[in-house]
Structures are given as C-alpha cells and as structure tokens.
Amino acid sequence: MGIHHDNMPALHDAYSQMLAEHEIAKIDAAEQFCIGIAVSKAASISPHHMRIGDYNTRGKKAFAGPRVLQFFKDNGSAPITDQIKRAGRYRLWRTPLEIWRQKMVNHLR
C-alpha cells in the first residue's frame, strides 16, 4: 500500500484501534480492516502510474512463514524496541538460489 506522508496520522490512529480490534474479535485481518477505515476517512484516493507487483506469492509465504515464527520464538519475550531492532536485521527475502530450490522441490511434487 502506498500512502502520502500527509496521511501518516491516519496510520497512527489506526494502530491503537488495530490492537483493540484484535483483542475483541480475535481476527487475523484487524490490520487491513482498521487501516482501510482510517485511510479512507483521511485520504483521497487517486490514480498513479507506478508498477504494482504481487508481493504476497505462495512461494514467498512458504519461505517467510517459518522464519517469522522462528523470529518470535527467539525474540517474542524481548522488549518491543529490541524486537524492532532485531527484525531490521532479519531476512525474509529469498536469494536466487533459494527461489530455484523452492521451484525444483515444487516441480518434483
């Protein structure tokens, strides 16, 4: 999602609502719902000419999912500021070799 810097306060407003929504409803989509509502109230939607890629492919999820779980297993009890610092050094993108290996494994199935 792209958002103009003038609309950043809407994202800040959505954050506390996301936490409350997740606690009440126990849904996985609280972020999408709350950000969508906050941004729709604060921002105007306009066309753009930027390239949009599919950042949420099955292969990316299969690679990143276990790594995210391991990150929280290793760092979940650390203070949030430490988690943020550590997350910045944590790699979720795949190398070309990892992409190739993943494709070969899926091809052989």
HELIX and SHEET records of a PDB file:
HELIX    1   1 HIS A    5  ASN A    7  5                                   3    
HELIX    2   2 MET A    8  ALA A   25  1                                  18    
HELIX    3   3 ALA A   30  ALA A   42  1                                  13    
HELIX    4   4 ARG A   58  ASN A   75  1                                  18    
HELIX    5   5 ILE A   80  ALA A   87  1                                   8    
HELIX    6   6 PRO A   96  LEU A  108  1                                  13    
END                                                                             
